[in-house]
Amino acid sequence: MNEEVTFILDTTKESMDGSILHLEKALVKIRAGKASPVMLSTVMVDYYGSPTPLSQVSNINTPDARTISVQPWEKSLLQEIETAIMNANLGFNPMNNGETIIINVPPLTEERRIQLVKQAKSEAEDAKVGIRNARQDANKELKKLEISEDLLSNAEVDVQDLTDTFIKKVDAILTVKEAEIMKV
């Protein structure tokens, strides 16, 4: 096969891998009822005037499946962290005991589980759009090359095969996440 065609296929595969990675990161943030430090990954704390990720100013642990414990490295940050968690709009009610902030992760209601599944489906659809865009870009690049019609059609079939493979990966990841969310 032509070197340029191989390069385009490799680039397309990398782009589609990026969509899968992005999907996995997005799905980690969708909580399935079990406490995880990742749930607070979007929380930014005002640390001496600059917004700083919570993980850079404190130690975040999960002592059990329903509790997140946040222990700041500086006691003066307790109030700031508590406010930042409330402002992050994650649905948590942090409790400050003077040394640490304890967050009880409430069990999910059926209604909330359905909302989370919809959110997961939306993220999966975004990943599929990214994969299809990569396919479209690859096909445009292939048409620009001066290659035989046979080679072009074979390359387009290869791009479509890649696309189908990655779409199936997205569906598989989504199925696993849906089952995790709906499990009581």
LINCORMO-V815842 format. One record per residue. N is the residue number from 1. NEAR is the number of other ideal C-beta (glycine too) atoms within 12 Angstrom. Layout:
BEGIN
<<N,NEAR> <N,NEAR>>
END
This chain:
BEGIN
<<1,20> <2,19> <3,12> <4,20> <5,31> <6,21> <7,18> <8,33> <9,33> <10,21> <11,22> <12,37> <13,26> <14,20> <15,29> <16,37> <17,23> <18,20> <19,34> <20,33> <21,21> <22,24> <23,36> <24,25> <25,19> <26,28> <27,32> <28,23> <29,25> <30,36> <31,36> <32,30> <33,23> <34,24> <35,29> <36,25> <37,28> <38,25> <39,31> <40,36> <41,23> <42,25> <43,37> <44,22> <45,36> <46,21> <47,23> <48,12> <49,8> <50,11> <51,18> <52,22> <53,22> <54,39> <55,26> <56,21> <57,30> <58,33> <59,23> <60,33> <61,20> <62,23> <63,19> <64,15> <65,15> <66,21> <67,25> <68,39> <69,28> <70,38> <71,26> <72,31> <73,21> <74,19> <75,18> <76,14> <77,29> <78,27> <79,19> <80,30> <81,43> <82,29> <83,19> <84,32> <85,35> <86,22> <87,19> <88,24> <89,10> <90,26> <91,19> <92,30> <93,16> <94,35> <95,21> <96,24> <97,15> <98,13> <99,18> <100,26> <101,38> <102,29> <103,37> <104,20> <105,29> <106,18> <107,17> <108,25> <109,13> <110,14> <111,10> <112,22> <113,25> <114,16> <115,19> <116,28> <117,27> <118,20> <119,24> <120,35> <121,26> <122,20> <123,30> <124,35> <125,21> <126,23> <127,37> <128,29> <129,22> <130,29> <131,38> <132,26> <133,21> <134,33> <135,35> <136,21> <137,23> <138,38> <139,27> <140,16> <141,25> <142,34> <143,20> <144,15> <145,24> <146,12> <147,22> <148,14> <149,13> <150,13> <151,22> <152,25> <153,17> <154,20> <155,32> <156,28> <157,21> <158,27> <159,36> <160,24> <161,20> <162,32> <163,32> <164,19> <165,21> <166,36> <167,28> <168,20> <169,26> <170,36> <171,23> <172,19> <173,31> <174,32> <175,19> <176,20> <177,33> <178,25> <179,16> <180,24> <181,28> <182,21> <183,16> <184,14>>
END
